[in-house]
Amino acid sequence: MNNTLKKCKAICDKYEKKVEGFYEEGDLYLEFCDDSMNLGFLLAVCDGYVDPQEIYTINATFSVLMDYSLLANRYGIDYMSENGFLQQVPPVIKKVAEAEKKSEFGAPCFLTDTRELYNAMKQFGNVMINCNGNRLKFAAMLLNHFCNVVLDYIFAVEEKDEFALEGEEGNHSENEPEEKEKLLKIPFEAGKKKPAAPAPASIEKAEKKEQILVQKQLAEDKDTLFQRDSLEHIDDINEVLKKVDALTGLGSVKKEIHDMVNLMIVQKMRQKKGLKTPPISRHLVFTGNPGTGKTTIARMMAQIYKCLGILELGHLVETDRSGLVAGYMGQTAEKVKEVTDSARGGVLFIDEAYTLAIDREGDFGQEAIDTLLKIMEDSREDLVVIVAGYTDRMEGFLDSNPGLRSRFNKYIHFDDYSAEELLEIFGKYCMEQDYILKDSLHPVLLEKIRKMKEDEQENFGNARTVRNYFEKVISNQANRIMQQWNIAMDGDADALQEITTEDL
């Protein structure tokens, strides 16, 4: 990419003083690099997990030092909605195309420099989707769509002569701003006969013809993927995925969620085209220790299922053994039926599901399992069941009935949070509740969290424990403030917000 980027820098420097807006030396090229990094990051994030190799590729290509948080904050993670970056023509491409068009004095013409910038972005996009050795088809489709959007624009500018009129005295249109804006939105009409390009015509015409054919082949898929009327609520799905990605840690879980969403979207697309859609069980098993975000993810999955039209209501009903098992024969089945009926159209989340498989005389947990299994089979169109619990104990639960394991074909494991991630979670609690945690306290708090993990070991509740500790800290802060009554009476907002070492 080094030689390619050198050419792009020369092109940007060439048009720096010709494009609209004021640019200091080198600024236009920096804007081009920024657009390219935006493209690269969205291609990286579309599978739900940005691995270190993808971050390294962005940093190495453009000589920057970025991590996931910086990239996400700068570019966001909207890789699919109608107003997202991949639906637009990058600003630098527009500016250079307009400036190059003016210099050609007529139409048709061939925007050599603009195409050089476009090809560089396309090349970098291909580098990104291949850099970790796992070329994702969905990322390739996104890149193809982006390339089509840019090519449509370039074709339109090459064919139109509005820009040529600007340099001729007396030929300015009163509606020139509207006409120019209209030009930026003119789609390339597939199949339209295109004028011959200047020499070397044979090469350029062949290239253009190939792009037209590619565009035609992808047009149907592009419409299905990216137009709102083909897949309802796609923006709502992206909003939920943004919330998933904003959660602390859970890297492997986020990837699993994105993979599931991609599969369900493609299933919807196939169904819309009349293709066969293999039946896929939507019931899930969440394994991991307490406080690792299982309930939070279950609630978001319910919203996603609703957005996809799989569930009508998309609500979450939480229960455990006490909500399903009764003390007398026959009552348990009725209890299970009541709970599942309340969850119809949504998700039933059973926490510590392994407790249903207790093997002792007089226990009706097995009756609850058998009843639940039949209801899952009869109501698979309007009920999703998610069972959760410790990894090793959930194996016993799944083996408690011969047909139970086959109902759950998706297992998602939730790793424990690291001490650093728990510190970040504590900081989020502070921010959400208008408390101030200074950076100088981070080392002290980090050490306390590590000590809690070490002391509690198997009983450590991850985010749940940190939440309890946060409540203890703000209680300590309240006691300290009341001892300094004059501060509270004076209404010092900073004093009411600040957490000190004494509070920890």
PyMOL commands that set and color helices and strands:
alter all, ss='L'
color gray80, all
select helices_A, chain A and resi 2-15+27-45+52-62+68-75+85-87+91-104+112-130+137-159+162-165+176-185+201-226+234-246+251-272+294-307+321-324+331-343+353-357+365-378+391-398+404-407+419-432+439-459+463-483+485-489+493-497
alter helices_A, ss='H'
color red, helices_A
select strands_A, chain A and resi 284-288+316-319+346-350+383-389+410-414
alter strands_A, ss='S'
color yellow, strands_A
deselect
rebuild
show_as cartoon
